[in-house]
Amino acid sequence: MRRLPPVLIEDGCSRELLSLIRTILAACKEISFRVGQGALSGVLGSTLDENIQGETQKKLDVLSNQLLKDILLESGYVKAIASEEEDFTVAGNPDAEYIVAFDPLDGSSNTDINSLVGTIFSIMRAPKGSDAADPAIFMQPGHQQVAAGYVLYGPCTTLALTIGKGTRIFTLDKTHGSFMLTQEFAKIPEDTKEFAINASNQRHWQPAMQNYISDLLAGETGPRGKNFNMRWIAAMVGDVHRVLCRGGLFTYPADTKDPNKPFKLRLLYEANPMAMLVEQAGGMAHTGDERILDIDPQEIHQRVSVILGSKNEVETCLGYHK
Ligand code: AFP
């Protein structure tokens, strides 16, 4: 079984990018340990604070953010970082080549119930001559990402990673702390009978999504002529991992629950990295209007609707949006 560094070097990954990825993974190993300790490490439950998006922060959100932020800024490999848990971007080494956007602990409402959580990250090049303190350096479409990945803290700790040459899956060998290649190339089947959506929002969806899901639920006697299964983990990392492993459609569509917040998932540190991983595994990632990786971001905490997964199923869903 091969370790991560030689695999990435064979793929033409530069020393600097490899060092940056390894730096992120060093923090993730620490987060994996803390998550695994659960109540023993005294980090379950919430803080009294909210992040800039008005969401209550879990203690593990804050801890994971601090771990990633400190290690990245101290490493000298990043020009700036953007995090779900930071109000603003944070400047790093002005001479560094890369910038990193991350969700330090996705699905953090799952921490207190010993369910799936993970870290999602996106690496881009800083524009030449740019100012490390200028948030505009993050305003790049997702197709310019040079690497994207997530670390899923489940029964085992799994890394899905792409540097634009396919999506590979690694498993953390906790006996010696190395990520080992356990799946050479993830390949999302084009067809599926499985979907993931938070159905409790059904009455707030737009007609296109209402009609699509209702046809899935109608099963073999409905227009689709086959039965579908449904899953919802409440952590995008968990749902996308299932899609990478066995296919499926994952969506968090627009809804009218809160008119000021029609979308839930964040573009820079959720939708973009997941879209790159999914496309690199042969799947598709769209908003309903456009390919996620083609969106020009307007601000760092921008949210979008997401429809991703098995290619033929995403296309069928998009057919309802035309
Ligand atoms: P948190 O990281 O705040 O728990 O949010 C997770 C998430 O952004 C995404 O990972 C899930 O798919 C989605 O929210 C879950 O949303 P619901 O709360 O509607 O189930």
Residues whose N, C-alpha, C, O or C-beta is under 5 A from the ligand:
A	BS01	AFP	L105 D106 G107 S108 S109 N198 A234 A235 M236 V237
